[in-house]
């Protein structure tokens, strides 16, 4: 019985983590600067790996740093005071 409880708790933690990452992905995708950083990160990662060119590695690091900075400083949406 204890094994099933541990398994259920582990599954619940995994679901919470997945939900957190999905929410974070939605927030980044709806932010224009964050979306550009994600696209550049994927593109430079692909170019670095596919062409085996270390010159793209610097651009990849810059895109990841921009994405990391943007994740730490996402703009907070203020509620709209629309009572008309």
Chimera marker file (.cmm) of the C-alpha trace (Angstrom):
<marker_set name="trace">
<marker id="1" x="0.000" y="0.000" z="0.000" r="1" g="1" b="0" radius="0.5"/>
<marker id="2" x="2.830" y="2.405" z="0.811" r="1" g="1" b="0" radius="0.5"/>
<marker id="3" x="4.315" y="1.766" z="-2.622" r="1" g="1" b="0" radius="0.5"/>
<marker id="4" x="1.086" y="2.881" z="-4.291" r="1" g="1" b="0" radius="0.5"/>
<marker id="5" x="0.985" y="6.049" z="-2.156" r="1" g="1" b="0" radius="0.5"/>
<marker id="6" x="4.548" y="6.933" z="-3.129" r="1" g="1" b="0" radius="0.5"/>
<marker id="7" x="3.740" y="6.266" z="-6.764" r="1" g="1" b="0" radius="0.5"/>
<marker id="8" x="0.653" y="8.489" z="-6.592" r="1" g="1" b="0" radius="0.5"/>
<marker id="9" x="2.640" y="11.272" z="-4.922" r="1" g="1" b="0" radius="0.5"/>
<marker id="10" x="5.373" y="11.009" z="-7.568" r="1" g="1" b="0" radius="0.5"/>
<marker id="11" x="2.804" y="11.175" z="-10.361" r="1" g="1" b="0" radius="0.5"/>
<marker id="12" x="1.209" y="14.219" z="-8.730" r="1" g="1" b="0" radius="0.5"/>
<marker id="13" x="4.583" y="15.998" z="-8.507" r="1" g="1" b="0" radius="0.5"/>
<marker id="14" x="5.272" y="15.202" z="-12.161" r="1" g="1" b="0" radius="0.5"/>
<marker id="15" x="1.880" y="16.606" z="-13.136" r="1" g="1" b="0" radius="0.5"/>
<marker id="16" x="2.592" y="19.798" z="-11.174" r="1" g="1" b="0" radius="0.5"/>
<marker id="17" x="5.967" y="20.193" z="-12.884" r="1" g="1" b="0" radius="0.5"/>
<marker id="18" x="4.471" y="19.608" z="-16.318" r="1" g="1" b="0" radius="0.5"/>
<marker id="19" x="1.722" y="22.141" z="-15.596" r="1" g="1" b="0" radius="0.5"/>
<marker id="20" x="4.324" y="24.678" z="-14.427" r="1" g="1" b="0" radius="0.5"/>
<marker id="21" x="6.399" y="24.274" z="-17.612" r="1" g="1" b="0" radius="0.5"/>
<marker id="22" x="3.322" y="24.471" z="-19.838" r="1" g="1" b="0" radius="0.5"/>
<marker id="23" x="2.183" y="27.681" z="-18.126" r="1" g="1" b="0" radius="0.5"/>
<marker id="24" x="5.665" y="29.126" z="-18.467" r="1" g="1" b="0" radius="0.5"/>
<marker id="25" x="5.731" y="28.184" z="-22.143" r="1" g="1" b="0" radius="0.5"/>
<marker id="26" x="2.384" y="29.911" z="-22.688" r="1" g="1" b="0" radius="0.5"/>
<marker id="27" x="3.604" y="33.055" z="-20.930" r="1" g="1" b="0" radius="0.5"/>
<marker id="28" x="6.771" y="33.172" z="-23.014" r="1" g="1" b="0" radius="0.5"/>
<marker id="29" x="4.942" y="32.451" z="-26.259" r="1" g="1" b="0" radius="0.5"/>
<marker id="30" x="2.441" y="35.274" z="-25.667" r="1" g="1" b="0" radius="0.5"/>
<marker id="31" x="5.296" y="37.699" z="-24.944" r="1" g="1" b="0" radius="0.5"/>
<marker id="32" x="6.702" y="38.984" z="-28.241" r="1" g="1" b="0" radius="0.5"/>
<marker id="33" x="10.306" y="39.391" z="-27.041" r="1" g="1" b="0" radius="0.5"/>
<marker id="34" x="10.238" y="36.005" z="-25.314" r="1" g="1" b="0" radius="0.5"/>
<marker id="35" x="8.899" y="34.349" z="-28.467" r="1" g="1" b="0" radius="0.5"/>
<marker id="36" x="11.730" y="35.833" z="-30.539" r="1" g="1" b="0" radius="0.5"/>
<marker id="37" x="14.290" y="34.602" z="-27.999" r="1" g="1" b="0" radius="0.5"/>
<marker id="38" x="12.818" y="31.078" z="-28.086" r="1" g="1" b="0" radius="0.5"/>
<marker id="39" x="12.849" y="30.979" z="-31.885" r="1" g="1" b="0" radius="0.5"/>
<marker id="40" x="16.427" y="32.298" z="-32.032" r="1" g="1" b="0" radius="0.5"/>
<marker id="41" x="17.531" y="29.790" z="-29.385" r="1" g="1" b="0" radius="0.5"/>
<marker id="42" x="16.107" y="26.877" z="-31.357" r="1" g="1" b="0" radius="0.5"/>
<marker id="43" x="17.517" y="28.186" z="-34.638" r="1" g="1" b="0" radius="0.5"/>
<marker id="44" x="21.028" y="28.731" z="-33.274" r="1" g="1" b="0" radius="0.5"/>
<marker id="45" x="20.971" y="25.367" z="-31.514" r="1" g="1" b="0" radius="0.5"/>
<marker id="46" x="20.033" y="23.706" z="-34.789" r="1" g="1" b="0" radius="0.5"/>
<marker id="47" x="22.702" y="25.616" z="-36.740" r="1" g="1" b="0" radius="0.5"/>
<marker id="48" x="25.365" y="24.827" z="-34.142" r="1" g="1" b="0" radius="0.5"/>
<marker id="49" x="24.546" y="21.113" z="-34.121" r="1" g="1" b="0" radius="0.5"/>
<marker id="50" x="23.818" y="20.639" z="-37.825" r="1" g="1" b="0" radius="0.5"/>
<marker id="51" x="26.765" y="22.570" z="-39.209" r="1" g="1" b="0" radius="0.5"/>
<marker id="52" x="29.143" y="21.700" z="-36.363" r="1" g="1" b="0" radius="0.5"/>
<marker id="53" x="30.203" y="25.319" z="-36.433" r="1" g="1" b="0" radius="0.5"/>
<marker id="54" x="31.358" y="26.738" z="-33.095" r="1" g="1" b="0" radius="0.5"/>
<marker id="55" x="30.785" y="30.296" z="-34.327" r="1" g="1" b="0" radius="0.5"/>
<marker id="56" x="27.035" y="29.807" z="-33.836" r="1" g="1" b="0" radius="0.5"/>
<marker id="57" x="27.667" y="28.754" z="-30.244" r="1" g="1" b="0" radius="0.5"/>
<marker id="58" x="28.247" y="32.366" z="-29.187" r="1" g="1" b="0" radius="0.5"/>
<marker id="59" x="24.958" y="33.399" z="-30.780" r="1" g="1" b="0" radius="0.5"/>
<marker id="60" x="23.241" y="30.462" z="-29.065" r="1" g="1" b="0" radius="0.5"/>
<marker id="61" x="24.590" y="31.565" z="-25.689" r="1" g="1" b="0" radius="0.5"/>
<marker id="62" x="23.405" y="35.126" z="-26.339" r="1" g="1" b="0" radius="0.5"/>
<marker id="63" x="19.898" y="33.933" z="-27.274" r="1" g="1" b="0" radius="0.5"/>
<marker id="64" x="19.698" y="31.697" z="-24.189" r="1" g="1" b="0" radius="0.5"/>
<marker id="65" x="20.874" y="34.579" z="-21.996" r="1" g="1" b="0" radius="0.5"/>
<marker id="66" x="18.219" y="36.847" z="-23.497" r="1" g="1" b="0" radius="0.5"/>
<marker id="67" x="15.550" y="34.210" z="-22.919" r="1" g="1" b="0" radius="0.5"/>
<marker id="68" x="16.725" y="33.630" z="-19.349" r="1" g="1" b="0" radius="0.5"/>
<marker id="69" x="16.669" y="37.366" z="-18.627" r="1" g="1" b="0" radius="0.5"/>
<marker id="70" x="13.217" y="37.709" z="-20.165" r="1" g="1" b="0" radius="0.5"/>
<marker id="71" x="11.868" y="34.822" z="-18.072" r="1" g="1" b="0" radius="0.5"/>
<marker id="72" x="13.072" y="36.568" z="-14.923" r="1" g="1" b="0" radius="0.5"/>
<marker id="73" x="11.534" y="39.889" z="-15.980" r="1" g="1" b="0" radius="0.5"/>
<marker id="74" x="8.241" y="39.013" z="-17.654" r="1" g="1" b="0" radius="0.5"/>
<marker id="75" x="5.903" y="42.013" z="-17.759" r="1" g="1" b="0" radius="0.5"/>
<marker id="76" x="2.996" y="41.867" z="-15.357" r="1" g="1" b="0" radius="0.5"/>
<marker id="77" x="-0.360" y="42.489" z="-16.954" r="1" g="1" b="0" radius="0.5"/>
<marker id="78" x="-2.373" y="45.039" z="-15.045" r="1" g="1" b="0" radius="0.5"/>
<marker id="79" x="-6.115" y="44.484" z="-14.797" r="1" g="1" b="0" radius="0.5"/>
<marker id="80" x="-8.187" y="46.609" z="-17.143" r="1" g="1" b="0" radius="0.5"/>
<marker id="81" x="-10.497" y="49.023" z="-15.366" r="1" g="1" b="0" radius="0.5"/>
<marker id="82" x="-13.256" y="48.924" z="-17.941" r="1" g="1" b="0" radius="0.5"/>
<marker id="83" x="-16.561" y="49.642" z="-16.237" r="1" g="1" b="0" radius="0.5"/>
<marker id="84" x="-18.351" y="51.415" z="-19.056" r="1" g="1" b="0" radius="0.5"/>
<link id1="1" id2="2" r="1" g="1" b="0" radius="0.2"/>
<link id1="2" id2="3" r="1" g="1" b="0" radius="0.2"/>
<link id1="3" id2="4" r="1" g="1" b="0" radius="0.2"/>
<link id1="4" id2="5" r="1" g="1" b="0" radius="0.2"/>
<link id1="5" id2="6" r="1" g="1" b="0" radius="0.2"/>
<link id1="6" id2="7" r="1" g="1" b="0" radius="0.2"/>
<link id1="7" id2="8" r="1" g="1" b="0" radius="0.2"/>
<link id1="8" id2="9" r="1" g="1" b="0" radius="0.2"/>
<link id1="9" id2="10" r="1" g="1" b="0" radius="0.2"/>
<link id1="10" id2="11" r="1" g="1" b="0" radius="0.2"/>
<link id1="11" id2="12" r="1" g="1" b="0" radius="0.2"/>
<link id1="12" id2="13" r="1" g="1" b="0" radius="0.2"/>
<link id1="13" id2="14" r="1" g="1" b="0" radius="0.2"/>
<link id1="14" id2="15" r="1" g="1" b="0" radius="0.2"/>
<link id1="15" id2="16" r="1" g="1" b="0" radius="0.2"/>
<link id1="16" id2="17" r="1" g="1" b="0" radius="0.2"/>
<link id1="17" id2="18" r="1" g="1" b="0" radius="0.2"/>
<link id1="18" id2="19" r="1" g="1" b="0" radius="0.2"/>
<link id1="19" id2="20" r="1" g="1" b="0" radius="0.2"/>
<link id1="20" id2="21" r="1" g="1" b="0" radius="0.2"/>
<link id1="21" id2="22" r="1" g="1" b="0" radius="0.2"/>
<link id1="22" id2="23" r="1" g="1" b="0" radius="0.2"/>
<link id1="23" id2="24" r="1" g="1" b="0" radius="0.2"/>
<link id1="24" id2="25" r="1" g="1" b="0" radius="0.2"/>
<link id1="25" id2="26" r="1" g="1" b="0" radius="0.2"/>
<link id1="26" id2="27" r="1" g="1" b="0" radius="0.2"/>
<link id1="27" id2="28" r="1" g="1" b="0" radius="0.2"/>
<link id1="28" id2="29" r="1" g="1" b="0" radius="0.2"/>
<link id1="29" id2="30" r="1" g="1" b="0" radius="0.2"/>
<link id1="30" id2="31" r="1" g="1" b="0" radius="0.2"/>
<link id1="31" id2="32" r="1" g="1" b="0" radius="0.2"/>
<link id1="32" id2="33" r="1" g="1" b="0" radius="0.2"/>
<link id1="33" id2="34" r="1" g="1" b="0" radius="0.2"/>
<link id1="34" id2="35" r="1" g="1" b="0" radius="0.2"/>
<link id1="35" id2="36" r="1" g="1" b="0" radius="0.2"/>
<link id1="36" id2="37" r="1" g="1" b="0" radius="0.2"/>
<link id1="37" id2="38" r="1" g="1" b="0" radius="0.2"/>
<link id1="38" id2="39" r="1" g="1" b="0" radius="0.2"/>
<link id1="39" id2="40" r="1" g="1" b="0" radius="0.2"/>
<link id1="40" id2="41" r="1" g="1" b="0" radius="0.2"/>
<link id1="41" id2="42" r="1" g="1" b="0" radius="0.2"/>
<link id1="42" id2="43" r="1" g="1" b="0" radius="0.2"/>
<link id1="43" id2="44" r="1" g="1" b="0" radius="0.2"/>
<link id1="44" id2="45" r="1" g="1" b="0" radius="0.2"/>
<link id1="45" id2="46" r="1" g="1" b="0" radius="0.2"/>
<link id1="46" id2="47" r="1" g="1" b="0" radius="0.2"/>
<link id1="47" id2="48" r="1" g="1" b="0" radius="0.2"/>
<link id1="48" id2="49" r="1" g="1" b="0" radius="0.2"/>
<link id1="49" id2="50" r="1" g="1" b="0" radius="0.2"/>
<link id1="50" id2="51" r="1" g="1" b="0" radius="0.2"/>
<link id1="51" id2="52" r="1" g="1" b="0" radius="0.2"/>
<link id1="52" id2="53" r="1" g="1" b="0" radius="0.2"/>
<link id1="53" id2="54" r="1" g="1" b="0" radius="0.2"/>
<link id1="54" id2="55" r="1" g="1" b="0" radius="0.2"/>
<link id1="55" id2="56" r="1" g="1" b="0" radius="0.2"/>
<link id1="56" id2="57" r="1" g="1" b="0" radius="0.2"/>
<link id1="57" id2="58" r="1" g="1" b="0" radius="0.2"/>
<link id1="58" id2="59" r="1" g="1" b="0" radius="0.2"/>
<link id1="59" id2="60" r="1" g="1" b="0" radius="0.2"/>
<link id1="60" id2="61" r="1" g="1" b="0" radius="0.2"/>
<link id1="61" id2="62" r="1" g="1" b="0" radius="0.2"/>
<link id1="62" id2="63" r="1" g="1" b="0" radius="0.2"/>
<link id1="63" id2="64" r="1" g="1" b="0" radius="0.2"/>
<link id1="64" id2="65" r="1" g="1" b="0" radius="0.2"/>
<link id1="65" id2="66" r="1" g="1" b="0" radius="0.2"/>
<link id1="66" id2="67" r="1" g="1" b="0" radius="0.2"/>
<link id1="67" id2="68" r="1" g="1" b="0" radius="0.2"/>
<link id1="68" id2="69" r="1" g="1" b="0" radius="0.2"/>
<link id1="69" id2="70" r="1" g="1" b="0" radius="0.2"/>
<link id1="70" id2="71" r="1" g="1" b="0" radius="0.2"/>
<link id1="71" id2="72" r="1" g="1" b="0" radius="0.2"/>
<link id1="72" id2="73" r="1" g="1" b="0" radius="0.2"/>
<link id1="73" id2="74" r="1" g="1" b="0" radius="0.2"/>
<link id1="74" id2="75" r="1" g="1" b="0" radius="0.2"/>
<link id1="75" id2="76" r="1" g="1" b="0" radius="0.2"/>
<link id1="76" id2="77" r="1" g="1" b="0" radius="0.2"/>
<link id1="77" id2="78" r="1" g="1" b="0" radius="0.2"/>
<link id1="78" id2="79" r="1" g="1" b="0" radius="0.2"/>
<link id1="79" id2="80" r="1" g="1" b="0" radius="0.2"/>
<link id1="80" id2="81" r="1" g="1" b="0" radius="0.2"/>
<link id1="81" id2="82" r="1" g="1" b="0" radius="0.2"/>
<link id1="82" id2="83" r="1" g="1" b="0" radius="0.2"/>
<link id1="83" id2="84" r="1" g="1" b="0" radius="0.2"/>
</marker_set>
